[in-house]
Amino acid sequence: MPSQFRTIALIGKPDAPRIADTLAAIHSYLLTSGLEILVEHGCAGLFPRSARTGTMPELARQADIAVVVGGDGTLLGAARSLYAHGVPLVGINLGRLGFLVDISPNEAVDKLNAILSGACRAEERYPLTARLIRNGQTIAQGSAINEVVVHSGSATSMIELETAIDGVFLNSQRSDGLIVSTPTGSTAYALSAGGPILYPTLNATVLAPINPHTLSNRPIVISGDSLVTIAFRPNKEFRAQVSCDNVPFPDVGIEDRIEIRKAERPFRILHPTDYDFFQILRHKLNWSNR
């Protein structure tokens, strides 16, 4: 089979239902195709000892494409590690919703064969990068495929935020926090907070407040090229946390600020040619029942 991809990384969620059978079928197919296979260490126990394994950084350096078997969370973790190296991803869905992992296990081999042969749709999506700044110095930074969340560190108290867009004051708010979401993340936490669904390739960012104290405080969509700056207003019971796709930063101080902007490089997802985002919305969100 002629293919532009020669080294295939296999990444899976080891404890996912049906993971062993699905990975075995994909591995068997790839072996017969003459392609080099590199298995991520986390699921190496599901393969023969002779299988070649590697850490995620090794996969990032050596793989031409990554096949991710699991749910959206599994693909998010792989994307954060691989996107800076330009490794495209294919998602096989063993989870529930599956907005990112869009190929069913029953179709995995056929769809993968078509994708590796070049019959696919490539989609570029931009992550966000976030920096935690203290006294002019960056003390933590991270990337988010879905969202950066600034939220109260206490379940019983709000925080007060001041948000600016490209240096221009947007608003101040008392709330449980703020979600800064990519279009990819607009069907995740931001949707639960009442945010809009954005088409995945739009150059846009969603700001969605979490349980705002003012009912008129609504989500807003801004340019994806904007710099979002978040600072905190004085509060004697101040506790706050920042996370990128649920990966937390160190403790946040009241004098700190957070800067969030679009990453310099996109990550790529390869879809089958019949991929239809609107059909996924109809199916996953139970729209248009007749």
C-alpha positions as CSV (number, residue, x, y, z in Angstrom):
1,M,0.0,0.0,0.0
2,P,1.6,3.3,-1.1
3,S,1.6,5.7,1.8
4,Q,3.2,9.0,2.8
5,F,3.2,7.6,6.4
6,R,5.9,5.0,7.2
7,T,6.0,5.0,11.0
8,I,2.7,4.7,12.8
9,A,2.3,5.5,16.5
10,L,-0.3,3.5,18.4
11,I,-1.7,5.3,21.4
12,G,-4.5,3.9,23.6
13,K,-6.3,4.1,26.9
14,P,-5.2,0.8,28.5
15,D,-8.4,0.4,30.6
16,A,-10.9,1.3,28.0
17,P,-13.6,-1.3,27.1
18,R,-12.7,-3.3,24.0
19,I,-9.3,-1.7,23.8
20,A,-7.4,-5.0,23.5
21,D,-9.4,-6.3,20.6
22,T,-9.4,-2.9,18.8
23,L,-5.7,-2.4,19.1
24,A,-5.0,-6.0,18.1
25,A,-7.0,-5.6,14.9
26,I,-5.3,-2.4,14.0
27,H,-1.8,-3.8,14.9
28,S,-2.5,-6.9,12.7
29,Y,-3.6,-4.7,9.8
30,L,-0.5,-2.5,10.0
31,L,1.8,-5.4,10.2
32,T,0.4,-6.8,6.9
33,S,0.8,-3.4,5.3
34,G,4.5,-3.3,5.9
35,L,4.5,-0.2,8.0
36,E,6.7,0.4,11.0
37,I,4.7,0.5,14.3
38,L,5.7,2.3,17.5
39,V,3.5,1.5,20.5
40,E,3.2,4.1,23.3
41,H,4.6,2.7,26.6
42,G,1.2,3.1,28.4
43,C,-0.5,0.4,26.4
44,A,2.6,-1.8,25.7
45,G,1.2,-4.5,28.0
46,L,-1.5,-5.2,25.4
47,F,1.1,-6.2,22.8
48,P,3.6,-9.0,22.4
49,R,7.0,-8.3,24.0
50,S,8.5,-8.1,20.5
51,A,6.5,-4.9,19.8
52,R,8.6,-1.8,19.5
53,T,7.6,0.7,22.2
54,G,8.4,4.3,23.0
55,T,7.6,7.2,25.3
56,M,5.4,10.0,24.1
57,P,8.5,12.3,23.3
58,E,10.0,9.5,21.3
59,L,6.7,9.1,19.4
60,A,6.7,12.8,18.7
61,R,10.2,12.7,17.2
62,Q,9.8,9.5,15.2
63,A,6.1,9.0,14.1
64,D,4.6,10.2,10.9
65,I,1.1,9.8,12.1
66,A,-0.6,8.7,15.4
67,V,-3.6,6.5,15.7
68,V,-5.3,7.2,19.0
69,V,-7.7,4.6,20.4
70,G,-9.9,5.7,23.3
71,G,-12.1,8.7,24.0
72,D,-11.7,12.5,23.4
73,G,-9.6,12.8,26.6
74,T,-7.1,10.3,25.2
75,L,-6.8,12.2,22.0
76,L,-6.4,15.5,23.9
77,G,-3.5,14.2,25.8
78,A,-1.8,12.9,22.7
79,A,-2.4,16.1,20.8
80,R,-0.8,18.2,23.6
81,S,2.3,16.1,23.3
82,L,2.5,15.7,19.5
83,Y,1.1,18.8,17.8
84,A,4.3,20.9,18.1
85,H,6.1,18.2,16.2
86,G,3.5,18.2,13.3
87,V,2.3,14.7,13.9
88,P,-1.3,14.3,12.6
89,L,-3.8,12.3,14.6
90,V,-6.5,9.8,13.7
91,G,-9.1,9.0,16.4
92,I,-10.8,5.6,17.0
93,N,-13.7,6.1,19.4
94,L,-14.0,3.8,22.5
95,G,-15.5,6.6,24.6
96,R,-19.0,8.1,24.9
97,L,-19.4,11.4,23.1
98,G,-16.5,11.3,20.7
99,F,-16.4,14.7,19.0
100,L,-12.7,14.3,18.3
101,V,-12.4,10.5,17.9
102,D,-14.9,10.0,15.1
103,I,-14.2,6.5,13.8
104,S,-16.0,3.5,15.3
105,P,-14.0,0.4,16.2
106,N,-16.0,-1.7,13.7
107,E,-14.8,0.5,10.9
108,A,-11.3,1.2,12.2
109,V,-9.4,-1.0,9.8
110,D,-11.3,0.1,6.6
111,K,-11.2,3.7,7.5
112,L,-7.6,3.6,8.5
113,N,-6.7,1.9,5.3
114,A,-8.3,4.7,3.3
115,I,-6.6,7.4,5.4
116,L,-3.2,5.9,5.1
117,S,-3.7,5.7,1.3
118,G,-4.4,9.4,1.2
119,A,-8.2,9.3,1.0
120,C,-8.9,11.6,4.0
121,R,-9.9,15.1,5.1
122,A,-7.2,17.0,7.0
123,E,-8.4,19.5,9.5
124,E,-6.2,22.1,11.3
125,R,-7.2,23.3,14.8
126,Y,-5.3,25.7,16.9
127,P,-4.7,25.1,20.6
128,L,-4.4,27.9,23.2
129,T,-1.3,28.7,25.2
130,A,-1.5,30.1,28.7
131,R,1.1,31.9,30.9
132,L,0.9,32.6,34.6
133,I,2.8,35.8,35.2
134,R,4.1,37.0,38.6
135,N,6.1,40.2,39.0
136,G,6.7,40.3,35.3
137,Q,8.1,36.7,35.2
138,T,6.4,33.7,33.6
139,I,6.2,31.1,36.4
140,A,4.1,28.5,34.6
141,Q,2.8,27.9,31.1
142,G,0.8,25.2,29.3
143,S,-1.2,24.5,26.2
144,A,-4.9,23.6,25.9
145,I,-6.7,21.8,23.0
146,N,-10.1,22.5,24.6
147,E,-9.9,25.2,27.2
148,V,-8.1,27.2,29.8
149,V,-10.1,27.5,33.0
150,V,-9.6,30.1,35.7
151,H,-11.8,29.2,38.7
152,S,-12.3,29.6,42.4
153,G,-10.2,27.3,44.5
154,S,-13.1,27.1,47.0
155,A,-16.4,25.4,46.4
156,T,-18.2,28.0,48.6
157,S,-16.8,31.3,47.4
158,M,-16.6,33.3,44.2
159,I,-13.6,35.1,42.7
160,E,-13.5,38.5,41.1
161,L,-11.9,38.7,37.7
162,E,-11.0,41.5,35.4
163,T,-10.6,40.6,31.7
164,A,-9.0,42.5,28.9
165,I,-8.9,41.8,25.2
166,D,-5.8,43.0,23.4
167,G,-5.2,45.4,26.3
168,V,-8.7,46.8,26.2
169,F,-10.9,46.4,29.3
170,L,-13.8,43.9,28.7
171,N,-15.4,43.5,32.1
172,S,-15.1,42.6,35.7
173,Q,-17.1,39.8,37.1
174,R,-17.9,37.9,40.3
175,S,-18.3,34.3,39.4
176,D,-17.0,30.8,40.0
177,G,-14.6,31.4,37.1
178,L,-14.1,31.9,33.4
179,I,-13.6,29.4,30.6
180,V,-11.5,30.5,27.6
181,S,-12.2,27.9,24.9
182,T,-11.0,27.0,21.5
183,P,-13.6,26.1,18.8
184,T,-12.7,22.5,19.5
185,G,-13.5,23.0,23.2
186,S,-16.8,24.7,22.4
187,T,-18.6,21.3,22.6
188,A,-16.9,20.5,26.0
189,Y,-16.9,22.5,29.3
190,A,-17.8,25.8,27.6
191,L,-21.0,24.2,26.2
192,S,-22.0,23.2,29.7
193,A,-21.6,26.8,30.8
194,G,-24.0,28.0,28.1
195,G,-21.5,28.9,25.5
196,P,-22.1,28.6,21.7
197,I,-20.9,25.7,19.5
198,L,-18.3,26.9,17.0
199,Y,-17.3,25.2,13.8
200,P,-13.9,23.6,14.7
201,T,-11.8,25.4,12.1
202,L,-13.0,28.9,12.9
203,N,-10.4,31.5,14.0
204,A,-12.3,32.4,17.2
205,T,-12.2,32.1,21.0
206,V,-15.1,31.7,23.4
207,L,-15.1,33.4,26.8
208,A,-17.8,31.7,29.0
209,P,-18.3,32.7,32.6
210,I,-19.0,30.0,35.2
211,N,-22.0,30.7,37.3
212,P,-21.7,34.5,37.1
213,H,-23.4,36.5,39.9
214,T,-24.8,38.9,37.3
215,L,-27.4,37.2,35.1
216,S,-26.6,39.5,32.2
217,N,-23.0,38.3,32.0
218,R,-23.1,36.1,29.0
219,P,-20.5,34.2,26.9
220,I,-18.7,36.2,24.2
221,V,-16.9,35.2,21.0
222,I,-13.8,37.1,20.1
223,S,-11.1,36.9,17.4
224,G,-8.8,33.9,17.7
225,D,-5.9,36.2,17.2
226,S,-6.7,38.2,20.4
227,L,-4.7,38.2,23.6
228,V,-6.8,37.6,26.6
229,T,-5.5,38.9,29.9
230,I,-7.1,38.0,33.2
231,A,-6.3,39.6,36.6
232,F,-7.9,39.4,40.0
233,R,-9.5,42.0,42.2
234,P,-8.7,42.1,46.0
235,N,-10.5,39.5,48.0
236,K,-9.6,38.6,51.6
237,E,-10.7,35.0,51.0
238,F,-9.0,34.7,47.7
239,R,-8.3,31.3,46.3
240,A,-7.9,30.6,42.6
241,Q,-6.7,27.9,40.2
242,V,-5.8,27.8,36.6
243,S,-5.8,24.6,34.4
244,C,-5.2,23.8,30.8
245,D,-7.4,20.9,29.7
246,N,-7.7,19.9,33.4
247,V,-3.9,20.0,33.9
248,P,-3.5,22.5,36.8
249,F,-0.9,25.2,37.2
250,P,0.8,25.9,40.6
251,D,-1.0,27.9,43.2
252,V,-2.2,31.3,41.9
253,G,-1.6,34.6,43.8
254,I,-3.9,37.5,43.9
255,E,-1.3,39.8,42.2
256,D,-0.8,37.3,39.3
257,R,-2.2,37.6,35.9
258,I,-2.9,35.1,33.2
259,E,-2.3,35.7,29.5
260,I,-4.0,33.4,27.0
261,R,-3.5,33.4,23.2
262,K,-3.7,31.1,20.2
263,A,-0.7,28.8,19.8
264,E,1.7,29.4,16.9
265,R,1.2,26.0,15.4
266,P,-2.0,24.0,14.8
267,F,-2.6,20.3,15.4
268,R,-4.0,18.2,12.6
269,I,-6.7,15.6,12.7
270,L,-7.2,13.3,9.7
271,H,-10.9,12.3,9.1
272,P,-12.4,9.9,6.7
273,T,-13.7,11.5,3.5
274,D,-17.3,11.1,4.7
275,Y,-16.7,13.1,7.9
276,D,-19.6,15.4,8.7
277,F,-19.3,17.7,11.8
278,F,-23.0,18.5,11.7
279,Q,-24.0,14.9,11.6
280,I,-21.8,14.4,14.7
281,L,-23.7,17.2,16.5
282,R,-27.0,15.7,15.5
283,H,-26.0,12.3,16.8
284,K,-24.0,13.1,19.9
285,L,-26.4,15.9,21.1
286,N,-29.5,14.0,20.2
287,W,-30.7,16.7,17.8
288,S,-33.4,16.4,15.1
289,N,-35.2,13.4,16.4
290,R,-38.1,12.4,14.2
